[in-house]
Amino acid sequence: MIKKLLMICLLLTSVVIADEKMYLNEDDIKTTHDKFYLHQGGNVWLHTPTLHRDKQGLFTFESELGRVKDGFNVWGYEKTWRCPYCNQHWPMGKSCQNPNCPSKFK
């Protein structure tokens, strides 16, 4: 019984330790009321609900990045683009869905 408990504790500890930090440049972060958007270049963005800071700088955990999910499958990070007219974020490949936006990207 004790061996099982020790194995479970070691397994859980290794999962927590394995979560890698992704360090960020503060100039590449935009915020909304519930998410932090991380600029990846071009007009591609990733999102996360939390940011952290340590001695090396500002970071998020890779496990906290938004992911594309289809049922039980996870396909990768959810990438978005930002409409230059209304500044809202939309999934890559999807046009601006804001009805009040004068965007030509509809």
N, C-alpha and C positions, 0 to 999 in steps of 0.2 A: 504494500500500500504506500509506504513512504517512497519507494523507488518510483512509483507511478507519479506521485506528487512532485518529486524532484524533476522528473523528465518533463512534465507539463510546465513547470516553472521555467526550466531552461529553454524550452521551445518558445514560450511566450516572450521571454527576454530576448531571444535571438530575433524574433519578428520585429520587436520594437526597435532594437538597435539597427536592423537592416534598413529602416526607413531613411533614405538619403535626403540630405538637405540640398535645396536648389537655391543658390545665392543669387540675389537680384540687384540690378542697378535701379536706384530710386527714381531716376528719370524715365524709366520704362514702365512705370506703374500708374494706372488710372483706376479710380474708384467709382463705384456706384453705391446705392444704399445697402446692398447685401453682398457684394463681391469685389475682389481686387482683380483687375485685368492686367496681365503681364504681356507687354509687347515683345513679339518674337522676330520682328523684322517685316518689311513690306507692310501689309495691313493684316497680319495674322496675330491673334491674341489667344492666350490661355487664361483660365480663371481659377481662383482659389478663394475659399471663404476666410482664410486666416493668413496673417504674416507674423513672423517672429524676428527677434533681433538677438544676436550674441556678439562676442568680441570681434568676429570677422565681418559682421554686417547684417543686412536684412536678408531673410530667407523664408522659404516655405518648404514643407515636406512634399516630396513627389507624390506621396499617397493622397495628399489633399487637393491635387490638381483635378479639375473637372474632367470626367471621362465620358466617352460615348458608350452607351450601354444599349444592348439589344437583348432583352430578356435576361438571361444569365451570362451572356457573353460580353466581354469588355474589349472594345476594338482599339483603344488608344486614347490619347488626350483629345478633349473636345476643343477644336480650334474654331475661333470666331473671327468675323471681320467687323469693323466699326464703320457705320454709315457716316460719311463726311458731312451730311446735312443735319441729321438729328442726333448724332453721336451715340446711338444705341447699338448694341452688339447683337449679331445674328450668326447662326451657324454657317460655316463655309459652304458655299454653293446655294444658299437660300437668300432670296432677295429681301430688301428692307420691307418689313411687315407693318411699319408705323403708318396708319392712315392719314396722319396729319403732316407727314414728311413730304417736302417738295422734291424728294430724291428722284433722279433718273434711273436709279438702280432697282426698279420695281418690276 
